[in-house]
Amino acid sequence: MFAQLPAEVQPWAFQWHAELWVLVGFLVGAYVYMVRVIGPKAVPDGVAPVTRRNKCAFGGAMLMLWAASDWPIHDIGEEYLYSAHMLQHMMLSYFLPPLALLATPTWLMRVLVGDGRLYRGVAFLSKPFVAGVLFNLIIMVTHVPQIVSASVDSGPLHYSLHFLVVMLSLLMWMPVVGPLPELQIGPLGKCIYLFLQSVVPTVPAAWLTFAESAVYKTYDIPVRVFGWSVEIDQQLAGAIMKTAGSVFLWTIVVFIFFKRFAVEYEGAHDYRREPGTVIPDSEIVETTEAPMTTADIEKAFAGSRPPLEN
């Protein structure tokens, strides 16, 4: 525990990451500029450049970026616990990208990618097969022990891997929640696609969970945060990967499936007419019966009384 650690070793000591705050500030400023300056020119008059959902998603994306890349998750994950490192990668690949895409309105994405080579490149790389292969490839590569050790010792490699993880994750999520409708796939395709994305991460997750010795020598150090052994740390990392890589995606699959089922059911059982709809003559039932009077009603009730007992 912390009380048993040497005085010079303080895993929870605050560490300032100025580069992260500069990045977050730049992204916030760029988003505000695009929405307030470019947005009104890119959308029809009377249409808001962004919706409330866009704003909430952007706030969530920035919060996720900050939480994953700043103290304490970043520092504990890079120096002491591989489980914290795994949590950081899950946040950057599974939680941040869909929020970032949901925060981006269609007009903004079209402004960013245009309609030339960049658009064609994004369209190709975000095809389900291509995006899925690239995403799972980077997930596997970032769990190779030699790559993990090298990224901990090399700042440029570390940030390059994080950049690749985020970019390829954005492409992976593009067919599901991307702002360009033509690049999205249908509801059933989304369910199958996300289910397949949940299969590959189970391999390294199981590998970490059932490993009997230290997989990553970088984290096999005398300083044990929370008193967790290296084996317990690895098992927790595998559980985090399994939860994010499977349960999280399966939850989205279930949501998409039932959302589509609900829409189809409502459409099949919706008997309401649109305002101004003219009722066809074939549906109008004519009758020659005169409306009932009060006397008719009293007579009907009198005839329905039970017979009096003798």
C-alpha positions in Angstrom: 0.0 0.0 0.0 1.0 3.6 -0.2 2.2 3.8 3.4 4.8 1.1 2.6 6.3 2.8 -0.4 9.6 4.6 -0.3 9.4 8.4 0.2 10.8 9.1 -3.3 8.1 6.9 -4.9 4.7 8.5 -5.0 2.4 7.0 -7.7 -0.3 9.4 -6.9 1.8 12.5 -7.1 0.2 15.1 -9.4 1.8 15.5 -12.8 1.0 18.4 -15.1 0.5 17.6 -18.8 0.5 21.0 -20.5 0.4 19.5 -24.0 -3.0 17.9 -23.2 -4.5 21.1 -22.0 -3.2 22.9 -25.2 -4.8 20.1 -27.3 -8.1 20.3 -25.5 -8.2 24.1 -25.7 -7.4 24.0 -29.4 -10.2 21.5 -30.1 -12.7 23.5 -28.1 -11.7 26.7 -29.8 -11.8 25.1 -33.2 -15.3 23.6 -32.6 -16.7 26.9 -31.3 -15.2 28.7 -34.3 -16.6 26.2 -36.9 -20.1 26.3 -35.3 -20.4 30.0 -34.9 -18.5 31.3 -38.0 -18.7 28.5 -40.6 -21.9 26.9 -39.5 -24.4 29.7 -40.3 -23.0 29.8 -43.8 -23.2 26.0 -44.3 -26.8 25.4 -43.2 -30.0 26.9 -44.5 -31.5 30.0 -42.9 -33.3 29.2 -39.7 -31.6 25.9 -39.1 -29.3 25.6 -36.1 -25.7 24.6 -37.0 -25.6 22.1 -34.1 -28.2 20.3 -32.0 -28.3 19.8 -28.3 -27.1 16.2 -28.8 -24.1 17.5 -30.8 -23.1 19.8 -27.9 -23.6 17.1 -25.2 -21.6 14.6 -27.3 -18.7 17.1 -27.8 -18.6 17.8 -24.1 -18.5 14.1 -23.4 -15.7 13.6 -25.9 -13.6 16.3 -24.5 -14.1 14.9 -21.0 -13.2 11.4 -22.1 -10.0 12.7 -23.9 -9.0 14.6 -20.8 -9.7 11.8 -18.3 -7.9 9.2 -20.4 -4.8 11.3 -21.1 -4.2 13.2 -17.9 -3.3 12.4 -14.3 -4.0 10.0 -12.7 -5.0 7.4 -15.3 -2.3 8.3 -17.7 0.5 8.4 -15.2 -0.5 5.3 -13.2 -1.1 3.4 -16.5 2.3 4.3 -17.9 4.4 3.6 -14.9 2.7 1.3 -12.4 -0.5 -0.6 -13.5 -1.2 -2.2 -16.8 -4.9 -2.3 -15.9 -4.9 1.5 -15.8 -3.1 1.5 -19.2 -5.8 -0.8 -20.5 -8.6 1.4 -19.2 -6.9 4.4 -21.0 -6.8 2.5 -24.3 -10.5 1.4 -24.0 -11.5 5.0 -23.3 -9.6 6.2 -26.4 -10.9 3.5 -28.7 -14.4 2.6 -27.5 -15.8 5.6 -25.8 -14.1 8.8 -27.2 -14.6 8.1 -31.0 -18.4 7.5 -31.1 -18.9 10.6 -28.9 -16.6 12.7 -31.3 -18.6 11.5 -34.3 -21.9 12.2 -32.7 -20.7 15.7 -31.9 -19.9 16.3 -35.5 -22.9 17.5 -37.7 -23.1 16.4 -41.3 -22.2 19.9 -42.7 -19.0 20.1 -40.5 -17.8 16.7 -41.7 -18.4 17.7 -45.3 -16.4 20.9 -44.7 -13.5 18.9 -43.2 -13.2 16.1 -45.8 -14.5 18.0 -48.9 -15.5 15.9 -51.9 -12.1 15.1 -53.4 -9.3 12.7 -52.5 -9.6 13.1 -48.8 -13.3 12.2 -49.0 -12.6 9.2 -51.2 -9.9 8.1 -48.8 -12.2 8.4 -45.8 -14.9 6.5 -47.6 -12.6 3.7 -48.5 -11.0 3.4 -45.1 -14.4 3.5 -43.3 -15.8 0.5 -45.3 -16.8 -2.1 -42.7 -14.2 -4.7 -43.7 -11.3 -2.3 -44.1 -12.1 -0.3 -40.9 -12.6 -3.5 -38.9 -9.3 -5.1 -40.0 -7.4 -1.9 -39.3 -9.0 -1.4 -35.9 -8.4 -4.9 -34.7 -4.8 -4.8 -36.1 -3.9 -1.8 -34.0 -5.6 -3.3 -31.0 -3.5 -6.4 -31.3 -0.3 -4.5 -32.1 -0.6 -2.3 -29.0 -0.7 -5.4 -26.8 2.5 -6.9 -28.1 4.9 -6.9 -25.0 7.8 -5.5 -27.0 5.6 -2.7 -28.3 4.3 -1.9 -24.9 7.8 -1.7 -23.4 9.1 0.5 -26.2 6.1 2.9 -26.0 6.7 3.3 -22.2 10.3 4.2 -22.9 9.7 6.4 -26.0 7.5 9.5 -25.8 7.2 9.9 -29.7 6.2 6.2 -30.1 3.8 6.5 -27.2 1.9 9.5 -28.6 2.1 8.1 -32.2 0.4 4.9 -31.0 -2.3 6.8 -29.2 -2.9 8.9 -32.3 -3.2 5.8 -34.5 -5.6 4.2 -32.0 -7.9 7.2 -32.0 -7.8 7.7 -35.8 -8.5 4.0 -36.6 -11.2 3.9 -34.0 -12.9 6.8 -35.6 -12.9 5.0 -38.9 -14.2 1.8 -37.2 -17.1 3.7 -35.7 -17.9 5.6 -38.9 -20.2 3.0 -40.4 -22.2 3.0 -37.1 -22.6 6.6 -35.9 -20.7 8.6 -38.6 -22.1 12.0 -39.6 -22.1 11.1 -43.3 -25.3 9.1 -44.0 -23.9 7.5 -47.2 -21.1 5.9 -45.2 -23.3 4.3 -42.6 -24.6 0.7 -42.9 -28.1 -0.5 -42.1 -29.3 -1.5 -38.6 -28.8 -5.2 -39.2 -25.4 -4.6 -40.7 -24.5 -2.5 -37.7 -25.5 -5.4 -35.3 -23.4 -7.9 -37.2 -20.5 -5.5 -37.6 -20.3 -4.6 -33.9 -20.7 -8.2 -32.8 -17.7 -9.2 -35.0 -15.7 -6.3 -33.5 -16.3 -7.8 -30.1 -14.8 -11.2 -31.0 -11.1 -10.3 -31.6 -10.4 -8.5 -28.3 -11.4 -11.6 -26.4 -8.1 -13.2 -27.5 -5.7 -10.8 -25.8 -8.2 -10.5 -22.9 -8.2 -14.2 -22.3 -4.4 -14.3 -22.7 -4.0 -11.7 -20.0 -6.6 -13.3 -17.7 -5.1 -16.7 -17.7 -1.4 -15.9 -17.9 0.5 -17.5 -15.0 3.4 -15.1 -15.0 4.1 -11.4 -15.9 3.4 -10.8 -19.6 4.7 -7.2 -19.5 8.1 -7.0 -17.7 7.7 -3.2 -17.7 5.0 -3.5 -15.1 6.7 -6.2 -13.1 8.1 -3.8 -10.6 8.5 -3.8 -6.8 6.1 -0.8 -6.4 2.6 -2.3 -6.3 -0.2 0.2 -6.3 -3.1 -0.9 -4.1 -1.0 -3.9 -3.1 -2.0 -5.7 -6.3 0.4 -8.3 -7.6 1.4 -8.3 -11.3 -0.9 -11.3 -11.9 -3.9 -9.6 -10.4 -3.1 -6.4 -12.4 -3.1 -8.4 -15.6 -6.3 -10.3 -14.8 -8.0 -7.0 -14.1 -6.7 -5.6 -17.4 -8.1 -8.6 -19.2 -11.5 -8.1 -17.5 -11.5 -4.4 -18.5 -10.8 -5.3 -22.1 -13.4 -8.0 -22.1 -16.0 -5.7 -20.7 -15.3 -2.8 -23.1 -14.7 -5.1 -26.1 -17.7 -7.3 -25.6 -20.3 -6.2 -23.1 -20.2 -2.5 -24.3 -20.5 -3.5 -27.9 -23.2 -6.1 -27.2 -25.2 -3.5 -25.3 -25.2 -1.2 -28.4 -26.2 -4.2 -30.6 -29.2 -4.9 -28.4 -30.1 -1.2 -28.4 -30.0 -1.0 -32.2 -31.9 -4.2 -32.7 -34.8 -3.2 -30.4 -34.9 0.4 -31.7 -35.4 -0.9 -35.2 -38.0 -3.5 -34.0 -39.9 -0.7 -32.2 -39.9 1.6 -35.2 -41.1 -1.2 -37.5 -43.8 -2.3 -35.0 -45.0 1.3 -34.6 -45.1 1.8 -38.4 -47.0 -1.4 -38.9 -49.6 -0.6 -36.2 -50.0 3.1 -36.8 -53.6 3.8 -37.8 -53.4 7.6 -37.4 -54.0 9.7 -40.5 -51.8 12.7 -41.5 -53.5 16.1 -41.1 -55.5 17.0 -44.2 -55.8 13.4 -45.4 -59.1 12.9 -47.4 -60.9 9.8 -46.4 -61.7 7.6 -49.4 -65.4 7.1 -50.3 -64.9 3.3 -49.9 -64.1 3.8 -46.2 -67.2 5.9 -45.5 -70.1 3.8 -44.2 -73.5 5.3 -45.0 -76.5 4.6 -42.8 -80.2 5.5 -43.0 -80.9 5.1 -39.4 -82.1 8.1 -37.5 -80.1 9.2 -34.4 -81.4 7.8 -31.1 -83.6 10.0 -28.9 -84.0 10.1 -25.1 -87.2 8.1 -25.4 -85.4 5.4 -27.4 -82.7 5.2 -24.7 -85.3 4.9 -21.8 -87.2 2.3 -23.7 -84.0 0.3 -24.2 -83.2 0.4 -20.5 -86.8 -0.6 -19.6 -86.6 -3.6 -21.8 -83.3 -4.8 -20.2 -84.6 -4.9 -16.6 -84.7 -8.3 -15.0 -88.2 -9.8 -14.3 -89.6 -9.1 -10.9 -89.7 -12.1 -8.5 -93.2 -13.3 -7.3 
